[in-house]
Amino acid sequence: MLTCFVLIQHVYIVWLEMFAWETVGKKIFGKSLSAELFKPTKTLAANQGLYNGFLVAGLVWSFLIQHEAWSFNVKVFFLSCVIVAGLYGGLTVSKRIFYVQAVPAILALLACVLG
């Protein structure tokens, strides 16, 4: 269930970075970036969104694998990738990214490993 939350959250991040950077992105990151930076960074944000799309694809894939051990391994790998991305974003951009991105993935990973 928590992995589904992380997956849905990253679908939203993909949409935000690839298609709504200059509108919704400005509202969310307006305190971190000055308003005039959103237009020139639109392509960079879209590229970042594409990478988040690969995280989404990996998490979806983990649910489609019928072999239990492989499904677990793929899920652990992609949740770990989300955690690393959230840690890096939290350290380099905003602590908020750690709480929004890494913490749910940490909880999902713990639930996956302990469940």
Backbone as XML, in Angstrom:
<?xml version="1.0"?>
<chain id="A" units="angstrom">
  <residue number="1" name="MET">
    <atom name="N" x="0.821" y="-1.208" z="0.000"/>
    <atom name="CA" x="0.000" y="0.000" z="0.000"/>
    <atom name="C" x="0.859" y="1.263" z="0.000"/>
  </residue>
  <residue number="2" name="LEU">
    <atom name="N" x="1.889" y="1.276" z="0.843"/>
    <atom name="CA" x="2.770" y="2.447" z="0.886"/>
    <atom name="C" x="3.549" y="2.597" z="-0.417"/>
  </residue>
  <residue number="3" name="THR">
    <atom name="N" x="3.897" y="1.480" z="-1.026"/>
    <atom name="CA" x="4.593" y="1.550" z="-2.318"/>
    <atom name="C" x="3.677" y="2.174" z="-3.370"/>
  </residue>
  <residue number="4" name="CYS">
    <atom name="N" x="2.390" y="1.856" z="-3.315"/>
    <atom name="CA" x="1.426" y="2.479" z="-4.240"/>
    <atom name="C" x="1.374" y="3.987" z="-4.019"/>
  </residue>
  <residue number="5" name="PHE">
    <atom name="N" x="1.439" y="4.416" z="-2.771"/>
    <atom name="CA" x="1.455" y="5.847" z="-2.471"/>
    <atom name="C" x="2.680" y="6.500" z="-3.089"/>
  </residue>
  <residue number="6" name="VAL">
    <atom name="N" x="3.849" y="5.881" z="-2.950"/>
    <atom name="CA" x="5.087" y="6.419" z="-3.525"/>
    <atom name="C" x="4.968" y="6.472" z="-5.049"/>
  </residue>
  <residue number="7" name="LEU">
    <atom name="N" x="4.399" y="5.433" z="-5.634"/>
    <atom name="CA" x="4.201" y="5.389" z="-7.083"/>
    <atom name="C" x="3.311" y="6.547" z="-7.549"/>
  </residue>
  <residue number="8" name="ILE">
    <atom name="N" x="2.176" y="6.707" z="-6.909"/>
    <atom name="CA" x="1.237" y="7.785" z="-7.278"/>
    <atom name="C" x="1.880" y="9.154" z="-7.065"/>
  </residue>
  <residue number="9" name="GLN">
    <atom name="N" x="2.604" y="9.287" z="-5.984"/>
    <atom name="CA" x="3.308" y="10.536" z="-5.705"/>
    <atom name="C" x="4.281" y="10.865" z="-6.839"/>
  </residue>
  <residue number="10" name="HIS">
    <atom name="N" x="4.953" y="9.860" z="-7.364"/>
    <atom name="CA" x="5.912" y="10.116" z="-8.440"/>
    <atom name="C" x="5.234" y="10.345" z="-9.788"/>
  </residue>
  <residue number="11" name="VAL">
    <atom name="N" x="4.063" y="9.784" z="-9.984"/>
    <atom name="CA" x="3.282" y="10.147" z="-11.183"/>
    <atom name="C" x="2.990" y="11.650" z="-11.139"/>
  </residue>
  <residue number="12" name="TYR">
    <atom name="N" x="2.618" y="12.140" z="-9.967"/>
    <atom name="CA" x="2.362" y="13.575" z="-9.797"/>
    <atom name="C" x="3.641" y="14.387" z="-10.053"/>
  </residue>
  <residue number="13" name="ILE">
    <atom name="N" x="4.767" y="13.918" z="-9.533"/>
    <atom name="CA" x="6.040" y="14.625" z="-9.737"/>
    <atom name="C" x="6.398" y="14.675" z="-11.221"/>
  </residue>
  <residue number="14" name="VAL">
    <atom name="N" x="6.178" y="13.567" z="-11.933"/>
    <atom name="CA" x="6.426" y="13.542" z="-13.383"/>
    <atom name="C" x="5.580" y="14.608" z="-14.066"/>
  </residue>
  <residue number="15" name="TRP">
    <atom name="N" x="4.293" y="14.635" z="-13.755"/>
    <atom name="CA" x="3.391" y="15.621" z="-14.361"/>
    <atom name="C" x="3.859" y="17.040" z="-14.027"/>
  </residue>
  <residue number="16" name="LEU">
    <atom name="N" x="4.169" y="17.261" z="-12.770"/>
    <atom name="CA" x="4.596" y="18.592" z="-12.326"/>
    <atom name="C" x="5.838" y="19.052" z="-13.071"/>
  </residue>
  <residue number="17" name="GLU">
    <atom name="N" x="6.848" y="18.216" z="-13.122"/>
    <atom name="CA" x="8.126" y="18.626" z="-13.711"/>
    <atom name="C" x="8.088" y="18.666" z="-15.231"/>
  </residue>
  <residue number="18" name="MET">
    <atom name="N" x="7.290" y="17.795" z="-15.842"/>
    <atom name="CA" x="7.279" y="17.747" z="-17.308"/>
    <atom name="C" x="6.235" y="18.667" z="-17.943"/>
  </residue>
  <residue number="19" name="PHE">
    <atom name="N" x="5.121" y="18.886" z="-17.264"/>
    <atom name="CA" x="4.019" y="19.589" z="-17.909"/>
    <atom name="C" x="3.503" y="20.823" z="-17.166"/>
  </residue>
  <residue number="20" name="ALA">
    <atom name="N" x="3.843" y="20.966" z="-15.887"/>
    <atom name="CA" x="3.282" y="22.071" z="-15.109"/>
    <atom name="C" x="4.359" y="22.854" z="-14.356"/>
  </residue>
  <residue number="21" name="TRP">
    <atom name="N" x="5.571" y="22.834" z="-14.870"/>
    <atom name="CA" x="6.689" y="23.473" z="-14.185"/>
    <atom name="C" x="6.481" y="24.973" z="-13.990"/>
  </residue>
  <residue number="22" name="GLU">
    <atom name="N" x="5.986" y="25.640" z="-15.032"/>
    <atom name="CA" x="5.849" y="27.103" z="-14.963"/>
    <atom name="C" x="4.573" y="27.555" z="-14.249"/>
  </residue>
  <residue number="23" name="THR">
    <atom name="N" x="3.693" y="26.627" z="-13.930"/>
    <atom name="CA" x="2.452" y="26.999" z="-13.231"/>
    <atom name="C" x="2.472" y="26.435" z="-11.809"/>
  </residue>
  <residue number="24" name="VAL">
    <atom name="N" x="2.195" y="25.151" z="-11.683"/>
    <atom name="CA" x="2.159" y="24.512" z="-10.363"/>
    <atom name="C" x="3.557" y="24.479" z="-9.744"/>
  </residue>
  <residue number="25" name="GLY">
    <atom name="N" x="4.560" y="24.201" z="-10.577"/>
    <atom name="CA" x="5.943" y="24.175" z="-10.082"/>
    <atom name="C" x="6.350" y="25.491" z="-9.447"/>
  </residue>
  <residue number="26" name="LYS">
    <atom name="N" x="5.912" y="26.566" z="-10.050"/>
    <atom name="CA" x="6.219" y="27.901" z="-9.511"/>
    <atom name="C" x="5.572" y="28.098" z="-8.148"/>
  </residue>
  <residue number="27" name="LYS">
    <atom name="N" x="4.363" y="27.577" z="-7.979"/>
    <atom name="CA" x="3.680" y="27.700" z="-6.684"/>
    <atom name="C" x="4.391" y="26.876" z="-5.606"/>
  </residue>
  <residue number="28" name="ILE">
    <atom name="N" x="4.870" y="25.700" z="-5.993"/>
    <atom name="CA" x="5.496" y="24.810" z="-5.016"/>
    <atom name="C" x="6.931" y="25.227" z="-4.708"/>
  </residue>
  <residue number="29" name="PHE">
    <atom name="N" x="7.694" y="25.578" z="-5.732"/>
    <atom name="CA" x="9.114" y="25.883" z="-5.547"/>
    <atom name="C" x="9.426" y="27.367" z="-5.602"/>
  </residue>
  <residue number="30" name="GLY">
    <atom name="N" x="8.393" y="28.198" z="-5.561"/>
    <atom name="CA" x="8.578" y="29.646" z="-5.663"/>
    <atom name="C" x="9.435" y="30.257" z="-4.578"/>
  </residue>
  <residue number="31" name="LYS">
    <atom name="N" x="9.519" y="29.606" z="-3.435"/>
    <atom name="CA" x="10.370" y="30.128" z="-2.360"/>
    <atom name="C" x="11.828" y="29.719" z="-2.560"/>
  </residue>
  <residue number="32" name="SER">
    <atom name="N" x="12.045" y="28.612" z="-3.272"/>
    <atom name="CA" x="13.408" y="28.127" z="-3.519"/>
    <atom name="C" x="14.035" y="28.751" z="-4.756"/>
  </residue>
  <residue number="33" name="LEU">
    <atom name="N" x="13.206" y="29.061" z="-5.751"/>
    <atom name="CA" x="13.689" y="29.625" z="-7.017"/>
    <atom name="C" x="13.009" y="30.961" z="-7.275"/>
  </residue>
  <residue number="34" name="SER">
    <atom name="N" x="13.737" y="31.878" z="-7.846"/>
    <atom name="CA" x="13.105" y="33.144" z="-8.210"/>
    <atom name="C" x="12.198" y="32.921" z="-9.425"/>
  </residue>
  <residue number="35" name="ALA">
    <atom name="N" x="11.151" y="33.712" z="-9.530"/>
    <atom name="CA" x="10.114" y="33.538" z="-10.555"/>
    <atom name="C" x="10.674" y="33.538" z="-11.977"/>
  </residue>
  <residue number="36" name="GLU">
    <atom name="N" x="11.710" y="34.321" z="-12.220"/>
    <atom name="CA" x="12.252" y="34.394" z="-13.581"/>
    <atom name="C" x="13.062" y="33.155" z="-13.984"/>
  </residue>
  <residue number="37" name="LEU">
    <atom name="N" x="13.319" y="32.266" z="-13.059"/>
    <atom name="CA" x="14.084" y="31.054" z="-13.382"/>
    <atom name="C" x="13.225" y="29.907" z="-13.912"/>
  </residue>
  <residue number="38" name="PHE">
    <atom name="N" x="11.919" y="29.985" z="-13.774"/>
    <atom name="CA" x="11.083" y="28.855" z="-14.170"/>
    <atom name="C" x="11.067" y="28.642" z="-15.678"/>
  </residue>
  <residue number="39" name="LYS">
    <atom name="N" x="10.975" y="29.703" z="-16.444"/>
    <atom name="CA" x="10.964" y="29.548" z="-17.905"/>
    <atom name="C" x="12.281" y="28.963" z="-18.424"/>
  </residue>
  <residue number="40" name="PRO">
    <atom name="N" x="13.439" y="29.528" z="-18.040"/>
    <atom name="CA" x="14.680" y="28.959" z="-18.565"/>
    <atom name="C" x="15.026" y="27.569" z="-18.019"/>
  </residue>
  <residue number="41" name="THR">
    <atom name="N" x="14.413" y="27.158" z="-16.925"/>
    <atom name="CA" x="14.711" y="25.826" z="-16.378"/>
    <atom name="C" x="13.637" y="24.795" z="-16.727"/>
  </residue>
  <residue number="42" name="LYS">
    <atom name="N" x="12.717" y="25.176" z="-17.583"/>
    <atom name="CA" x="11.616" y="24.279" z="-17.953"/>
    <atom name="C" x="12.134" y="22.963" z="-18.548"/>
  </residue>
  <residue number="43" name="THR">
    <atom name="N" x="13.112" y="23.031" z="-19.429"/>
    <atom name="CA" x="13.658" y="21.826" z="-20.054"/>
    <atom name="C" x="14.405" y="20.972" z="-19.036"/>
  </residue>
  <residue number="44" name="LEU">
    <atom name="N" x="15.122" y="21.615" z="-18.130"/>
    <atom name="CA" x="15.822" y="20.870" z="-17.078"/>
    <atom name="C" x="14.830" y="20.146" z="-16.170"/>
  </residue>
  <residue number="45" name="ALA">
    <atom name="N" x="13.754" y="20.829" z="-15.817"/>
    <atom name="CA" x="12.730" y="20.210" z="-14.967"/>
    <atom name="C" x="12.072" y="19.042" z="-15.698"/>
  </residue>
  <residue number="46" name="ALA">
    <atom name="N" x="11.821" y="19.205" z="-16.997"/>
    <atom name="CA" x="11.208" y="18.123" z="-17.776"/>
    <atom name="C" x="12.131" y="16.913" z="-17.820"/>
  </residue>
  <residue number="47" name="ASN">
    <atom name="N" x="13.422" y="17.143" z="-17.944"/>
    <atom name="CA" x="14.392" y="16.058" z="-17.929"/>
    <atom name="C" x="14.355" y="15.338" z="-16.583"/>
  </residue>
  <residue number="48" name="GLN">
    <atom name="N" x="14.282" y="16.103" z="-15.521"/>
    <atom name="CA" x="14.166" y="15.543" z="-14.180"/>
    <atom name="C" x="12.878" y="14.728" z="-14.054"/>
  </residue>
  <residue number="49" name="GLY">
    <atom name="N" x="11.800" y="15.245" z="-14.627"/>
    <atom name="CA" x="10.526" y="14.528" z="-14.620"/>
    <atom name="C" x="10.616" y="13.205" z="-15.350"/>
  </residue>
  <residue number="50" name="LEU">
    <atom name="N" x="11.364" y="13.187" z="-16.445"/>
    <atom name="CA" x="11.554" y="11.945" z="-17.188"/>
    <atom name="C" x="12.233" y="10.899" z="-16.313"/>
  </residue>
  <residue number="51" name="TYR">
    <atom name="N" x="13.256" y="11.304" z="-15.577"/>
    <atom name="CA" x="13.931" y="10.372" z="-14.671"/>
    <atom name="C" x="12.973" y="9.861" z="-13.586"/>
  </residue>
  <residue number="52" name="ASN">
    <atom name="N" x="12.124" y="10.726" z="-13.077"/>
    <atom name="CA" x="11.116" y="10.287" z="-12.111"/>
    <atom name="C" x="10.144" y="9.309" z="-12.763"/>
  </residue>
  <residue number="53" name="GLY">
    <atom name="N" x="9.926" y="9.480" z="-14.062"/>
    <atom name="CA" x="9.086" y="8.540" z="-14.805"/>
    <atom name="C" x="9.679" y="7.140" z="-14.813"/>
  </residue>
  <residue number="54" name="PHE">
    <atom name="N" x="11.003" y="7.048" z="-14.855"/>
    <atom name="CA" x="11.643" y="5.735" z="-14.789"/>
    <atom name="C" x="11.431" y="5.091" z="-13.414"/>
  </residue>
  <residue number="55" name="LEU">
    <atom name="N" x="11.398" y="5.912" z="-12.366"/>
    <atom name="CA" x="11.092" y="5.379" z="-11.035"/>
    <atom name="C" x="9.666" y="4.842" z="-11.006"/>
  </residue>
  <residue number="56" name="VAL">
    <atom name="N" x="8.742" y="5.579" z="-11.620"/>
    <atom name="CA" x="7.345" y="5.122" z="-11.722"/>
    <atom name="C" x="7.292" y="3.794" z="-12.478"/>
  </residue>
  <residue number="57" name="ALA">
    <atom name="N" x="7.979" y="3.732" z="-13.609"/>
    <atom name="CA" x="7.971" y="2.503" z="-14.414"/>
    <atom name="C" x="8.506" y="1.317" z="-13.612"/>
  </residue>
  <residue number="58" name="GLY">
    <atom name="N" x="9.562" y="1.544" z="-12.855"/>
    <atom name="CA" x="10.126" y="0.470" z="-12.052"/>
    <atom name="C" x="9.195" y="-0.001" z="-10.959"/>
  </residue>
  <residue number="59" name="LEU">
    <atom name="N" x="8.522" y="0.937" z="-10.319"/>
    <atom name="CA" x="7.579" y="0.556" z="-9.263"/>
    <atom name="C" x="6.372" y="-0.177" z="-9.845"/>
  </residue>
  <residue number="60" name="VAL">
    <atom name="N" x="5.883" y="0.284" z="-10.995"/>
    <atom name="CA" x="4.783" y="-0.426" z="-11.669"/>
    <atom name="C" x="5.239" y="-1.840" z="-12.025"/>
  </residue>
  <residue number="61" name="TRP">
    <atom name="N" x="6.431" y="-1.937" z="-12.580"/>
    <atom name="CA" x="6.982" y="-3.235" z="-12.966"/>
    <atom name="C" x="7.029" y="-4.189" z="-11.774"/>
  </residue>
  <residue number="62" name="SER">
    <atom name="N" x="7.397" y="-3.662" z="-10.602"/>
    <atom name="CA" x="7.494" y="-4.518" z="-9.415"/>
    <atom name="C" x="6.155" y="-5.165" z="-9.070"/>
  </residue>
  <residue number="63" name="PHE">
    <atom name="N" x="5.058" y="-4.512" z="-9.424"/>
    <atom name="CA" x="3.730" y="-5.079" z="-9.159"/>
    <atom name="C" x="3.300" y="-6.088" z="-10.234"/>
  </residue>
  <residue number="64" name="LEU">
    <atom name="N" x="3.927" y="-6.023" z="-11.386"/>
    <atom name="CA" x="3.552" y="-6.906" z="-12.494"/>
    <atom name="C" x="4.332" y="-8.219" z="-12.509"/>
  </residue>
  <residue number="65" name="ILE">
    <atom name="N" x="5.428" y="-8.273" z="-11.791"/>
    <atom name="CA" x="6.255" y="-9.478" z="-11.744"/>
    <atom name="C" x="5.560" y="-10.516" z="-10.873"/>
  </residue>
  <residue number="66" name="GLN">
    <atom name="N" x="5.362" y="-11.685" z="-11.420"/>
    <atom name="CA" x="4.642" y="-12.712" z="-10.684"/>
    <atom name="C" x="5.535" y="-13.527" z="-9.746"/>
  </residue>
  <residue number="67" name="HIS">
    <atom name="N" x="6.811" y="-13.587" z="-10.057"/>
    <atom name="CA" x="7.746" y="-14.299" z="-9.181"/>
    <atom name="C" x="7.982" y="-13.447" z="-7.939"/>
  </residue>
  <residue number="68" name="GLU">
    <atom name="N" x="7.599" y="-13.977" z="-6.784"/>
    <atom name="CA" x="7.591" y="-13.198" z="-5.543"/>
    <atom name="C" x="8.961" y="-12.606" z="-5.187"/>
  </residue>
  <residue number="69" name="ALA">
    <atom name="N" x="10.008" y="-13.397" z="-5.294"/>
    <atom name="CA" x="11.343" y="-12.908" z="-4.928"/>
    <atom name="C" x="11.801" y="-11.800" z="-5.867"/>
  </residue>
  <residue number="70" name="TRP">
    <atom name="N" x="11.552" y="-11.956" z="-7.157"/>
    <atom name="CA" x="11.956" y="-10.918" z="-8.104"/>
    <atom name="C" x="11.138" y="-9.645" z="-7.922"/>
  </residue>
  <residue number="71" name="SER">
    <atom name="N" x="9.851" y="-9.803" z="-7.668"/>
    <atom name="CA" x="8.999" y="-8.643" z="-7.407"/>
    <atom name="C" x="9.522" y="-7.871" z="-6.203"/>
  </residue>
  <residue number="72" name="PHE">
    <atom name="N" x="9.869" y="-8.586" z="-5.145"/>
    <atom name="CA" x="10.425" y="-7.975" z="-3.938"/>
    <atom name="C" x="11.731" y="-7.240" z="-4.257"/>
  </residue>
  <residue number="73" name="ASN">
    <atom name="N" x="12.632" y="-7.901" z="-4.970"/>
    <atom name="CA" x="13.929" y="-7.296" z="-5.280"/>
    <atom name="C" x="13.801" y="-6.030" z="-6.124"/>
  </residue>
  <residue number="74" name="VAL">
    <atom name="N" x="12.938" y="-6.065" z="-7.115"/>
    <atom name="CA" x="12.730" y="-4.891" z="-7.972"/>
    <atom name="C" x="12.112" y="-3.759" z="-7.158"/>
  </residue>
  <residue number="75" name="LYS">
    <atom name="N" x="11.152" y="-4.078" z="-6.313"/>
    <atom name="CA" x="10.509" y="-3.066" z="-5.462"/>
    <atom name="C" x="11.531" y="-2.433" z="-4.520"/>
  </residue>
  <residue number="76" name="VAL">
    <atom name="N" x="12.362" y="-3.253" z="-3.896"/>
    <atom name="CA" x="13.391" y="-2.745" z="-2.984"/>
    <atom name="C" x="14.362" y="-1.842" z="-3.741"/>
  </residue>
  <residue number="77" name="PHE">
    <atom name="N" x="14.771" y="-2.255" z="-4.930"/>
    <atom name="CA" x="15.704" y="-1.444" z="-5.717"/>
    <atom name="C" x="15.113" y="-0.071" z="-6.040"/>
  </residue>
  <residue number="78" name="PHE">
    <atom name="N" x="13.893" y="-0.047" z="-6.570"/>
    <atom name="CA" x="13.321" y="1.238" z="-6.982"/>
    <atom name="C" x="12.930" y="2.112" z="-5.794"/>
  </residue>
  <residue number="79" name="LEU">
    <atom name="N" x="12.476" y="1.527" z="-4.704"/>
    <atom name="CA" x="12.228" y="2.329" z="-3.498"/>
    <atom name="C" x="13.546" y="2.909" z="-2.978"/>
  </residue>
  <residue number="80" name="SER">
    <atom name="N" x="14.613" y="2.145" z="-3.062"/>
    <atom name="CA" x="15.932" y="2.652" z="-2.651"/>
    <atom name="C" x="16.370" y="3.805" z="-3.536"/>
  </residue>
  <residue number="81" name="CYS">
    <atom name="N" x="16.091" y="3.718" z="-4.830"/>
    <atom name="CA" x="16.406" y="4.827" z="-5.743"/>
    <atom name="C" x="15.637" y="6.090" z="-5.355"/>
  </residue>
  <residue number="82" name="VAL">
    <atom name="N" x="14.377" y="5.939" z="-5.015"/>
    <atom name="CA" x="13.561" y="7.071" z="-4.577"/>
    <atom name="C" x="14.157" y="7.669" z="-3.299"/>
  </residue>
  <residue number="83" name="ILE">
    <atom name="N" x="14.577" y="6.812" z="-2.388"/>
    <atom name="CA" x="15.166" y="7.296" z="-1.137"/>
    <atom name="C" x="16.434" y="8.097" z="-1.414"/>
  </residue>
  <residue number="84" name="VAL">
    <atom name="N" x="17.298" y="7.581" z="-2.263"/>
    <atom name="CA" x="18.538" y="8.296" z="-2.600"/>
    <atom name="C" x="18.215" y="9.640" z="-3.238"/>
  </residue>
  <residue number="85" name="ALA">
    <atom name="N" x="17.254" y="9.665" z="-4.163"/>
    <atom name="CA" x="16.860" y="10.924" z="-4.809"/>
    <atom name="C" x="16.307" y="11.905" z="-3.779"/>
  </residue>
  <residue number="86" name="GLY">
    <atom name="N" x="15.496" y="11.410" z="-2.854"/>
    <atom name="CA" x="14.926" y="12.263" z="-1.814"/>
    <atom name="C" x="15.982" y="12.787" z="-0.853"/>
  </residue>
  <residue number="87" name="LEU">
    <atom name="N" x="16.945" y="11.960" z="-0.519"/>
    <atom name="CA" x="18.054" y="12.406" z="0.339"/>
    <atom name="C" x="18.873" y="13.487" z="-0.347"/>
  </residue>
  <residue number="88" name="TYR">
    <atom name="N" x="19.197" y="13.252" z="-1.613"/>
    <atom name="CA" x="19.992" y="14.223" z="-2.362"/>
    <atom name="C" x="19.238" y="15.544" z="-2.517"/>
  </residue>
  <residue number="89" name="GLY">
    <atom name="N" x="17.964" y="15.459" z="-2.875"/>
    <atom name="CA" x="17.153" y="16.663" z="-3.003"/>
    <atom name="C" x="17.014" y="17.395" z="-1.679"/>
  </residue>
  <residue number="90" name="GLY">
    <atom name="N" x="16.887" y="16.648" z="-0.613"/>
    <atom name="CA" x="16.781" y="17.252" z="0.711"/>
    <atom name="C" x="18.054" y="17.969" z="1.130"/>
  </residue>
  <residue number="91" name="LEU">
    <atom name="N" x="19.184" y="17.424" z="0.719"/>
    <atom name="CA" x="20.472" y="18.046" z="1.058"/>
    <atom name="C" x="20.830" y="19.223" z="0.157"/>
  </residue>
  <residue number="92" name="THR">
    <atom name="N" x="20.421" y="19.155" z="-1.114"/>
    <atom name="CA" x="20.882" y="20.158" z="-2.077"/>
    <atom name="C" x="19.859" y="21.224" z="-2.444"/>
  </residue>
  <residue number="93" name="VAL">
    <atom name="N" x="18.568" y="20.913" z="-2.309"/>
    <atom name="CA" x="17.538" y="21.858" z="-2.745"/>
    <atom name="C" x="16.719" y="22.369" z="-1.571"/>
  </residue>
  <residue number="94" name="SER">
    <atom name="N" x="16.047" y="21.454" z="-0.884"/>
    <atom name="CA" x="15.161" y="21.840" z="0.209"/>
    <atom name="C" x="14.946" y="20.646" z="1.131"/>
  </residue>
  <residue number="95" name="LYS">
    <atom name="N" x="14.975" y="20.886" z="2.426"/>
    <atom name="CA" x="14.715" y="19.808" z="3.387"/>
    <atom name="C" x="13.328" y="19.217" z="3.180"/>
  </residue>
  <residue number="96" name="ARG">
    <atom name="N" x="12.440" y="20.016" z="2.644"/>
    <atom name="CA" x="11.068" y="19.562" z="2.385"/>
    <atom name="C" x="11.046" y="18.345" z="1.452"/>
  </residue>
  <residue number="97" name="ILE">
    <atom name="N" x="11.971" y="18.316" z="0.497"/>
    <atom name="CA" x="12.032" y="17.190" z="-0.444"/>
    <atom name="C" x="12.303" y="15.887" z="0.308"/>
  </residue>
  <residue number="98" name="PHE">
    <atom name="N" x="13.154" y="15.949" z="1.311"/>
    <atom name="CA" x="13.427" y="14.755" z="2.113"/>
    <atom name="C" x="12.130" y="14.232" z="2.728"/>
  </residue>
  <residue number="99" name="TYR">
    <atom name="N" x="11.352" y="15.123" z="3.317"/>
    <atom name="CA" x="10.125" y="14.696" z="3.998"/>
    <atom name="C" x="9.039" y="14.251" z="3.023"/>
  </residue>
  <residue number="100" name="VAL">
    <atom name="N" x="8.957" y="14.907" z="1.879"/>
    <atom name="CA" x="7.901" y="14.592" z="0.910"/>
    <atom name="C" x="8.248" y="13.358" z="0.083"/>
  </residue>
  <residue number="101" name="GLN">
    <atom name="N" x="9.519" y="13.195" z="-0.265"/>
    <atom name="CA" x="9.907" y="12.126" z="-1.179"/>
    <atom name="C" x="10.578" y="10.949" z="-0.466"/>
  </residue>
  <residue number="102" name="ALA">
    <atom name="N" x="11.569" y="11.214" z="0.353"/>
    <atom name="CA" x="12.336" y="10.118" z="0.958"/>
    <atom name="C" x="11.576" y="9.421" z="2.085"/>
  </residue>
  <residue number="103" name="VAL">
    <atom name="N" x="10.931" y="10.185" z="2.956"/>
    <atom name="CA" x="10.271" y="9.564" z="4.113"/>
    <atom name="C" x="9.195" y="8.549" z="3.688"/>
  </residue>
  <residue number="104" name="PRO">
    <atom name="N" x="8.292" y="8.877" z="2.749"/>
    <atom name="CA" x="7.318" y="7.853" z="2.335"/>
    <atom name="C" x="7.996" y="6.613" z="1.736"/>
  </residue>
  <residue number="105" name="ALA">
    <atom name="N" x="9.072" y="6.826" z="0.983"/>
    <atom name="CA" x="9.777" y="5.689" z="0.394"/>
    <atom name="C" x="10.472" y="4.855" z="1.471"/>
  </residue>
  <residue number="106" name="ILE">
    <atom name="N" x="11.019" y="5.503" z="2.486"/>
    <atom name="CA" x="11.636" y="4.785" z="3.612"/>
    <atom name="C" x="10.584" y="3.931" z="4.318"/>
  </residue>
  <residue number="107" name="LEU">
    <atom name="N" x="9.416" y="4.521" z="4.563"/>
    <atom name="CA" x="8.335" y="3.774" z="5.218"/>
    <atom name="C" x="7.859" y="2.604" z="4.348"/>
  </residue>
  <residue number="108" name="ALA">
    <atom name="N" x="7.753" y="2.849" z="3.037"/>
    <atom name="CA" x="7.344" y="1.776" z="2.114"/>
    <atom name="C" x="8.394" y="0.666" z="2.077"/>
  </residue>
  <residue number="109" name="LEU">
    <atom name="N" x="9.659" y="1.036" z="2.081"/>
    <atom name="CA" x="10.725" y="0.039" z="2.071"/>
    <atom name="C" x="10.702" y="-0.781" z="3.361"/>
  </residue>
  <residue number="110" name="LEU">
    <atom name="N" x="10.532" y="-0.104" z="4.485"/>
    <atom name="CA" x="10.448" y="-0.815" z="5.763"/>
    <atom name="C" x="9.255" y="-1.773" z="5.772"/>
  </residue>
  <residue number="111" name="ALA">
    <atom name="N" x="8.114" y="-1.313" z="5.287"/>
    <atom name="CA" x="6.923" y="-2.167" z="5.223"/>
    <atom name="C" x="7.160" y="-3.367" z="4.303"/>
  </residue>
  <residue number="112" name="CYS">
    <atom name="N" x="7.850" y="-3.119" z="3.221"/>
    <atom name="CA" x="8.155" y="-4.187" z="2.256"/>
    <atom name="C" x="9.092" y="-5.216" z="2.874"/>
  </residue>
  <residue number="113" name="VAL">
    <atom name="N" x="10.127" y="-4.757" z="3.540"/>
    <atom name="CA" x="11.136" y="-5.661" z="4.124"/>
    <atom name="C" x="10.573" y="-6.392" z="5.339"/>
  </residue>
  <residue number="114" name="LEU">
    <atom name="N" x="9.811" y="-5.681" z="6.156"/>
    <atom name="CA" x="9.286" y="-6.298" z="7.376"/>
    <atom name="C" x="7.997" y="-7.085" z="7.153"/>
  </residue>
  <residue number="115" name="GLY">
    <atom name="N" x="7.328" y="-6.791" z="6.021"/>
    <atom name="CA" x="6.039" y="-7.442" z="5.744"/>
    <atom name="C" x="6.242" y="-8.776" z="5.143"/>
  </residue>
</chain>
